[in-house]
Amino acid sequence: MKDDRRLARLYDGLDPREMATLVFYHLSAGNVVEADRISDLVPMKVYRLPDPEHTDHFERLRRLTLYFGLEHWRYQSCCHAAEGAMIHFYHAVNISEADDDIAGECLEAWQMWESRLLSLDAAIETVCSKHNVDVATVRHQANIEGPYRVLGLGKVDPHLLAEMTQAFDKVLEGNS
């Protein structure tokens, strides 16, 4: 006991970094007993922090929203690019047969991207419903107004719907 008080006085006034350096030095020199004594003198601190389950779930919701928003705006930009190209070819004055083929491909691309947007929207609705998350809040946070409105002939793609639902589930369940 008497040695513990002397030891405490010997190391009194050292900051945490200096004490850690001393512990490190004594451990590297093979003096485990002295390292343990110094470690016992380090003051204990109690920290308060938000519930980790709350923080983790909030972070997963945030990641889901970012993921959905990034995919939505990526698909939306591709859809608009295909739509713009298609409109360009349909309004061109002297359109050749090759240009007509390209315009047809642009129409197909536009329909494909619309299908992806519709599938993405169906996936976020499915996942939000499954996890009791308000889909309108997710859309609002991603700066997306309401569900995607179909402009062309796009339809929900069941394969992409399943893939995106699984990907969104993984994000919300913390498996990504």
SVG drawing of the C-alpha trace seen along z (x, -y; Angstrom):
<svg xmlns="http://www.w3.org/2000/svg" viewBox="-47 -20 61 31">
<polyline fill="none" stroke="black" stroke-width="0.4" points="0.0,0.0 2.8,-2.4 4.6,-1.7 1.3,-2.4 1.1,-5.9 4.8,-6.6 4.3,-5.3 1.2,-7.5 3.2,-10.5 6.1,-9.6 3.8,-9.6 1.5,-12.4 1.3,-15.3 1.8,-13.2 -0.8,-13.6 -2.4,-10.5 -0.1,-10.6 3.0,-10.6 1.6,-7.7 0.9,-5.8 4.4,-6.4 5.8,-5.1 3.6,-2.0 4.8,-1.4 8.4,-1.8 8.1,0.6 6.3,3.2 9.0,3.0 11.6,3.4 9.8,6.5 8.8,4.9 5.2,5.9 4.8,5.4 5.8,1.7 3.6,1.3 0.6,2.7 1.3,0.4 1.3,-2.6 -1.8,-1.4 -3.6,-1.1 -2.9,-4.7 -4.7,-5.9 -7.9,-7.6 -11.1,-5.9 -13.6,-8.0 -17.3,-7.3 -18.7,-8.4 -22.2,-9.0 -23.3,-8.5 -26.5,-7.8 -27.8,-4.3 -25.6,-2.5 -28.7,-0.7 -30.3,-4.0 -27.1,-5.5 -26.6,-2.4 -30.2,-2.3 -30.1,-6.1 -26.9,-5.6 -28.4,-2.7 -31.5,-4.9 -29.2,-7.7 -27.2,-5.3 -30.4,-3.8 -31.6,-7.3 -28.3,-8.2 -28.2,-4.9 -31.8,-5.3 -31.2,-9.0 -28.0,-8.3 -29.5,-5.4 -32.7,-7.4 -30.8,-10.5 -28.4,-8.3 -31.3,-6.5 -33.2,-9.8 -30.3,-11.4 -29.9,-8.4 -33.6,-8.4 -33.6,-12.1 -30.5,-11.7 -32.3,-8.9 -35.5,-10.9 -33.6,-14.0 -31.8,-12.0 -35.0,-10.4 -36.8,-13.7 -33.9,-15.2 -34.1,-12.4 -37.9,-12.6 -37.8,-16.4 -34.9,-16.3 -35.9,-17.5 -33.9,-15.3 -33.8,-12.0 -32.1,-9.1 -33.0,-5.4 -30.0,-5.0 -31.1,-8.0 -34.5,-6.4 -32.9,-3.2 -30.9,-5.3 -34.2,-7.0 -35.7,-3.6 -32.8,-2.6 -33.2,-5.8 -36.8,-5.0 -35.9,-1.5 -33.2,-3.0 -35.8,-5.5 -38.2,-2.7 -35.4,-0.7 -34.4,-3.6 -38.1,-4.2 -38.4,-0.6 -35.4,-0.9 -36.9,-4.0 -40.2,-2.2 -38.4,0.9 -36.3,-1.3 -39.3,-3.0 -41.2,0.2 -38.1,1.6 -37.9,-1.4 -41.6,-1.1 -41.3,2.6 -38.3,2.2 -39.8,-0.8 -43.0,1.0 -41.2,4.1 -39.1,2.1 -41.8,-0.4 -40.1,-3.4 -42.1,-6.2 -41.2,-6.1 -42.3,-9.7 -39.6,-10.7 -36.9,-8.7 -38.0,-10.4 -38.0,-13.8 -34.5,-13.3 -33.3,-12.2 -34.9,-15.3 -37.3,-13.2 -40.9,-14.2 -43.3,-11.4 -43.1,-8.1 -41.8,-8.2 -44.5,-9.0 -44.3,-7.0 -43.7,-9.1 -43.2,-6.3 -44.0,-2.6 -41.7,-1.4 -42.8,1.4 -41.5,2.7 -38.7,5.2 -39.1,8.1 -35.4,9.0 -34.2,5.5 -37.0,5.1 -35.7,8.2 -32.1,7.1 -32.8,3.6 -35.0,4.9 -32.3,7.2 -29.7,4.4 -31.9,2.0 -32.6,4.7 -28.9,5.3 -28.3,1.6 -31.1,1.4 -30.2,4.6 -26.5,3.6 -25.2,6.3 -23.5,4.1"/>
</svg>
